[in-house]
Amino acid sequence: MEAQLEHYFDRLWPICRSLTGDGNRETLRILSEIVDLRVHEVPCGTKCLDWTVPPEWNIRKAWIRDSCGRKIVDFDDNNLHVVGYSEPVHTSLSFDELCLHLHSLPDQPDVIPYLTSYYNRRWGFCLTHTQLECLDKHATYEIYIDSTLDDSGSMTVGEAFIQGATDREILFTTYICHPSLANNELSGPLVTSFIYRHLADRQDLRFSYRFLFVPETIGSVYMLSQKGEAWKRNLEAGFVVTCVGDAGPFTYKKSRRGDAAVDKVSLAVLEQTESKYNVVEFAPFGSDERQYCSPGFDLPVGSLMRTMYAKYPEYHTSADNKSFMSFEAMAGTVRKYVEIVGVLEKNKKYVSRLPFCEPQLGKRGLYPTLGGQKDQVKAIESIMWLFNLADGRHDLVDISQRSKVSLIKLSDTLSVLLHKGLLVAGNE
């Protein structure tokens, strides 16, 4: 999986993405090789709750030339050099006039910041502070941005759906609006795509699965304006997938509810499988969880990340690049999400068909006859705890937490007992 993740990363990395535009369409076209995406266009000007889809932005060229005709800042070198949604301009300015449109990070002098101006018309360039310090303060500079802002354009969104045995949904949502940023952009769509790949061919899914690839904020606001009321009725769990590509320990940000199934299961899996991880309480800022968890919807949506956004110095700068990524860790993130899904799928309350005294295991082929004494004890322990707590009041996570038997072991044993008809799922 690591090699495939890297292959798609390299193809997607150079593309200039934003809230709208051809870069997003190309991104979704490439991801469609992994995910059976339904791509649709939302006309600019569309009202989405308190928001409006902005004009479509596309950019072809942008540069600053000095008095000798040399390009000292060039969009072709790094697409972070232009403030996102910059309006077109071609003019000459003095240094003092130009400085009003230049952005750098004095505390990080060798990186380019990432800035946008989606809803206010302006233009600007981002550059390293070292570059800025080297500019001739007495020179005149030629400025060129070849961009368009089209009110008749559209916002592009991608959606995929896997039908399970029920209409209860698990949602994975990620965003496609950042240009060449690695952890805080490409890791999310890539991990989400490979989660889809893992689940697409399974025939035993209890829940249905929805995958969204949308621009941050406005994309999620639009989807909530369309599906939010239905999700209030049928969303079992949801995840905002972002910042999942570096080698840091996992971070789980809880849903607004704090005790939803998505929180309970995610934290139980992390507790049992990770020696180090972080837990963050919900707060109404960050990524798109703040939309899904807004009080009018209050959906059970959390976020499993690696190093959380704004918690690493490379965040929103040109230093968030391929060298910051770990494709091995990214593959591990895919597997962790799939593991959490596996527990969500089985996290029901069960009822024993033999509730009066313990069942005789031997005559049912359940008593282990091979292996060391410790292995036998563990196998019997798992069976006995399941029989004892399968009373219609405890789900699988409850049983694991009380028994101290791992979810993996309980899940394997549960499959056997269900197959033999000794346990049944309780009423939901």
C-alpha positions in Angstrom: 0.0 0.0 0.0 2.9 2.4 0.8 4.1 2.4 -2.8 0.6 3.0 -4.2 0.1 5.9 -1.7 3.3 7.5 -2.8 2.5 7.0 -6.5 -0.8 8.9 -6.2 0.8 11.5 -3.9 3.4 12.3 -6.6 0.7 12.7 -9.2 -1.5 14.9 -7.1 1.2 17.0 -5.5 1.8 19.6 -8.3 -1.9 20.4 -8.8 -3.1 23.8 -7.6 -6.4 23.2 -5.7 -8.7 25.7 -4.1 -12.4 26.0 -3.2 -13.3 25.7 -6.9 -11.6 25.3 -10.2 -10.0 22.9 -12.7 -7.4 21.7 -10.1 -10.1 20.2 -8.0 -11.6 18.5 -11.1 -8.2 17.0 -12.0 -7.7 15.9 -8.4 -11.1 14.0 -8.4 -10.4 12.6 -11.8 -7.2 11.0 -10.5 -8.8 9.8 -7.2 -11.6 8.2 -9.4 -9.0 5.6 -10.3 -9.3 4.4 -6.7 -12.8 5.4 -5.7 -16.0 5.0 -7.7 -16.7 8.7 -7.4 -19.8 10.5 -8.5 -18.6 14.0 -9.3 -21.1 16.8 -9.5 -20.9 20.6 -10.0 -22.6 23.1 -7.6 -23.3 26.4 -9.5 -21.5 29.5 -8.1 -24.0 31.6 -6.2 -25.8 28.6 -4.7 -27.1 29.4 -1.2 -26.0 26.9 1.4 -27.5 27.8 4.8 -25.8 31.0 5.7 -23.1 30.7 3.0 -22.9 31.2 -0.8 -20.7 29.3 -3.2 -18.1 31.8 -4.4 -17.1 32.4 -8.0 -14.9 29.7 -9.6 -11.2 30.6 -9.5 -8.6 29.4 -11.9 -5.0 30.5 -12.3 -2.5 29.9 -15.0 0.6 32.1 -14.4 1.8 34.6 -11.8 5.1 36.2 -11.2 7.0 39.2 -9.9 9.8 40.6 -12.2 12.6 42.9 -11.0 13.9 45.9 -13.1 16.2 43.5 -15.0 13.3 41.3 -16.1 14.2 38.4 -13.8 11.3 36.5 -12.2 12.1 36.7 -8.5 8.8 35.1 -7.4 7.1 32.6 -9.7 3.9 30.6 -9.3 5.5 27.9 -11.6 8.1 27.3 -8.9 5.6 26.8 -6.0 1.9 27.3 -6.2 1.9 28.6 -2.6 3.5 31.8 -4.0 0.1 33.3 -4.8 -2.6 34.1 -2.3 -5.5 31.8 -3.1 -8.3 33.4 -5.0 -6.1 36.4 -6.1 -7.8 38.5 -8.7 -6.0 39.2 -12.0 -3.5 42.0 -12.1 -0.8 43.3 -14.5 1.0 46.4 -13.3 4.3 48.0 -12.1 4.7 49.0 -8.5 7.4 50.5 -6.3 8.8 48.4 -3.5 6.6 50.2 -0.9 3.5 49.7 -3.0 4.3 46.1 -3.6 5.0 45.4 0.0 1.3 45.9 0.8 0.7 42.7 -1.2 3.5 40.6 0.1 3.3 38.0 2.9 6.1 36.2 4.7 6.9 34.6 8.1 9.7 36.4 9.9 9.8 33.7 12.5 10.2 31.0 9.8 12.3 32.9 7.3 12.9 30.0 4.9 9.4 28.8 4.2 6.5 30.2 2.1 3.3 30.7 4.0 -0.1 29.5 2.7 -2.7 32.2 2.5 -6.2 32.6 0.9 -8.7 35.3 0.4 -11.9 33.5 -0.7 -14.5 36.0 0.1 -12.7 39.3 -0.2 -11.3 40.5 -3.6 -7.6 41.2 -3.4 -4.4 39.9 -4.8 -1.1 39.0 -3.2 2.1 37.0 -3.2 3.6 34.8 -0.5 7.4 34.3 -0.3 10.1 33.4 2.2 11.1 36.2 4.5 14.7 35.7 3.2 13.4 36.5 -0.3 11.6 39.6 1.0 14.7 40.8 2.8 16.7 40.6 -0.4 14.4 42.8 -2.5 15.8 46.1 -3.7 13.8 48.7 -1.8 14.5 51.3 -4.5 13.4 49.3 -7.5 10.2 49.1 -9.5 8.6 45.7 -10.0 6.4 44.2 -12.7 3.4 42.2 -11.3 1.4 39.7 -13.2 -1.3 37.3 -12.1 -3.2 35.5 -14.9 -6.3 34.4 -13.0 -10.1 34.4 -13.5 -13.1 34.7 -11.1 -16.1 33.3 -12.9 -19.6 33.8 -11.4 -21.0 31.4 -14.0 -18.7 28.6 -12.9 -19.2 25.9 -10.2 -17.8 24.2 -7.2 -16.8 20.5 -7.8 -17.6 17.9 -5.2 -17.0 14.1 -5.2 -19.1 11.5 -3.4 -19.0 7.7 -3.2 -21.4 5.3 -1.5 -21.2 1.6 -0.4 -24.6 0.1 0.4 -24.6 -2.1 3.5 -27.3 -4.3 5.0 -28.9 -1.3 6.6 -29.4 2.3 5.8 -27.5 3.5 8.9 -24.5 5.3 7.6 -20.8 5.8 8.5 -19.4 8.9 6.9 -15.8 9.7 5.9 -15.3 13.2 4.7 -12.1 14.9 3.6 -11.2 18.1 1.7 -9.6 18.9 -1.6 -9.1 22.6 -1.4 -5.4 23.1 -0.6 -2.7 23.4 -3.2 0.7 21.7 -2.7 0.5 20.9 1.0 1.2 17.3 2.1 -0.1 16.4 5.6 -2.7 19.1 5.7 -4.3 18.1 2.4 -3.1 15.2 0.3 -2.9 12.8 3.2 -6.7 13.1 3.9 -8.0 12.4 0.3 -5.4 9.6 -0.1 -6.2 7.8 3.2 -9.9 8.2 2.6 -9.6 6.7 -0.9 -7.7 3.7 0.4 -10.3 3.2 3.2 -12.9 3.0 0.5 -10.8 0.5 -1.4 -10.6 -1.8 1.7 -14.4 -1.6 2.2 -15.7 -1.6 -1.4 -15.6 -5.4 -2.0 -16.9 -6.5 1.4 -20.2 -8.4 1.4 -20.7 -8.5 5.1 -21.1 -4.8 5.9 -23.8 -3.9 8.4 -23.7 -0.2 7.8 -23.7 1.8 4.6 -20.6 4.0 3.9 -20.5 7.5 2.4 -17.3 9.2 1.3 -17.1 12.9 0.6 -14.3 14.8 -1.2 -15.2 18.4 -0.9 -13.6 21.8 -0.4 -13.3 22.6 3.3 -16.1 24.6 5.0 -18.2 25.5 2.0 -18.2 22.0 0.7 -19.3 20.5 4.0 -21.8 23.3 4.5 -23.3 22.5 1.1 -23.5 18.8 1.9 -25.1 19.5 5.2 -27.7 21.7 3.5 -28.6 18.8 1.3 -28.3 15.8 3.6 -28.0 17.1 7.2 -31.6 16.4 8.2 -31.3 12.8 6.9 -28.0 12.3 8.7 -29.6 13.4 12.0 -31.8 10.3 11.6 -29.4 7.8 10.2 -25.8 8.7 10.8 -24.2 6.1 13.1 -20.7 7.7 13.1 -18.5 10.0 11.0 -14.9 11.0 10.6 -13.2 14.1 9.3 -10.0 12.7 7.7 -7.2 15.3 7.8 -3.6 15.5 8.9 -3.1 11.7 8.7 0.2 11.5 6.8 3.1 12.2 9.2 4.8 9.7 11.6 3.4 11.2 14.8 1.2 9.4 17.3 -2.5 9.3 16.7 -4.7 12.1 17.9 -8.4 11.7 18.3 -10.7 14.7 18.5 -14.0 13.9 20.0 -17.4 14.7 18.6 -19.5 17.5 20.3 -21.4 14.8 22.1 -18.2 13.3 23.5 -19.8 9.9 24.3 -21.2 8.9 20.9 -20.4 5.5 19.5 -17.7 7.0 17.3 -15.9 8.3 20.4 -16.4 5.2 22.4 -15.1 2.8 19.8 -12.3 5.0 18.5 -10.9 5.5 22.0 -11.3 1.8 22.9 -9.3 0.8 19.8 -6.6 3.3 20.5 -6.3 2.3 24.2 -5.9 -1.3 23.3 -3.6 -1.0 20.3 -1.4 2.2 20.8 1.2 2.8 23.5 1.0 6.5 22.9 -1.9 8.6 21.6 -3.6 12.0 22.3 -7.2 12.8 23.0 -8.6 16.2 22.3 -12.0 17.4 23.5 -14.4 18.9 21.0 -13.9 22.6 20.3 -15.9 24.6 17.6 -12.8 25.4 15.5 -10.4 23.3 13.4 -11.6 21.4 10.4 -15.0 20.4 9.1 -16.0 18.7 12.4 -17.2 22.2 13.5 -19.8 22.1 10.7 -21.0 18.5 11.4 -21.1 19.2 15.1 -22.8 22.6 14.9 -25.7 22.6 17.4 -28.4 22.4 14.8 -27.0 19.1 13.5 -24.9 17.8 16.4 -23.9 14.7 14.4 -21.6 12.0 15.9 -18.6 13.1 13.9 -15.0 12.9 15.3 -11.6 13.0 13.7 -8.7 10.6 13.9 -5.5 12.4 12.9 -1.8 12.0 13.3 -0.2 15.3 14.3 -3.1 17.7 14.7 -3.4 20.8 12.4 -1.7 23.9 13.8 0.4 21.7 16.2 3.4 21.3 13.9 5.6 24.2 12.7 5.3 23.0 9.0 1.5 23.6 9.1 0.3 25.9 6.3 3.7 26.5 4.9 5.9 25.1 2.1 7.6 22.9 4.7 4.5 20.7 4.8 5.9 18.7 1.8 6.8 15.2 0.9 9.8 15.1 3.2 7.4 15.6 6.2 5.3 12.6 5.1 5.6 8.9 6.1 3.8 6.6 3.7 4.3 3.8 6.1 2.5 5.8 8.8 -0.2 6.8 6.2 -0.8 3.1 5.4 -1.0 2.5 9.2 -3.6 5.2 9.4 -5.7 3.4 6.8 -5.4 0.2 8.7 -6.4 1.9 12.0 -9.5 3.4 10.4 -10.4 0.0 9.0 -9.9 -1.6 12.5 -12.2 1.0 14.0 -14.8 0.2 11.3 -14.5 -3.4 12.2 -15.4 -2.7 15.8 -18.2 -0.4 14.8 -19.7 -3.1 12.6 -19.8 -5.6 15.5 -20.4 -3.2 18.4 -24.0 -4.4 19.2 -25.6 -5.6 22.3 -26.0 -9.4 22.2 -28.2 -12.0 23.9 -27.1 -15.5 25.0 -29.4 -18.3 24.1 -28.0 -20.2 27.1 -28.4 -17.7 30.0 -29.0 -20.2 32.8 -25.6 -21.3 34.1 -22.6 -21.6 32.0 -22.8 -23.7 28.8 -21.0 -27.0 28.4 -18.3 -26.1 25.9 -16.9 -29.5 25.1 -20.0 -31.0 23.5 -20.2 -27.9 21.2 -16.5 -28.1 20.1 -15.7 -24.9 22.0 -13.4 -26.2 24.6 -9.7 -25.9 23.5 -7.9 -29.3 23.4 -4.6 -28.1 22.1 -2.1 -25.5 23.1 -0.6 -24.4 26.4 -2.5 -23.8 29.6 -2.3 -20.0 29.2 -3.8 -20.2 25.7 -6.6 -22.4 26.9 -7.4 -20.1 29.7 -7.5 -17.0 27.4 -9.8 -18.8 24.9 -12.2 -19.9 27.7 -12.1 -16.5 29.3 -13.2 -14.8 26.1 -16.1 -17.3 25.7 -17.2 -17.0 29.3 -17.3 -13.2 29.3 -19.3 -13.1 26.2 -21.8 -15.6 27.5 -22.1 -13.8 30.8 -22.4 -10.2 29.5 -24.5 -11.0 26.4 -27.6 -9.9 28.3 -28.9 -7.3 25.9 -27.4 -4.5 28.0 -23.7 -4.6 27.1 -22.2 -3.9 23.7 -18.9 -5.3 22.6 -16.9 -2.4 23.8 -18.6 -2.6 27.2 -17.7 -6.3 27.4 -14.1 -5.6 26.5 -13.6 -2.9 29.0 -15.1 -4.9 31.8 -13.4 -8.2 31.0 -10.1 -6.7 30.0 -10.2 -9.0 27.0 -9.1 -7.3 23.8 -11.6 -6.3 21.2 -9.7 -8.3 18.6 -10.0 -11.5 20.7 -13.6 -10.9 21.6 -14.5 -10.2 18.0 -13.0 -13.4 16.8 -14.7 -15.4 19.5 -18.0 -13.6 18.9 -17.9 -14.7 15.2 -17.7 -18.3 16.3 -20.5 -18.0 18.8 -22.8 -16.2 16.4 -22.1 -18.9 13.7 -23.0 -21.6 16.1 -26.2 -19.8 17.0 -25.3 -19.5 20.7 -25.5 -15.7 20.7 -27.9 -13.5 18.8 -27.9 -9.7 18.3 -30.2 -7.9 20.6 -33.0 -5.5 19.5 -31.5 -2.2 18.2 
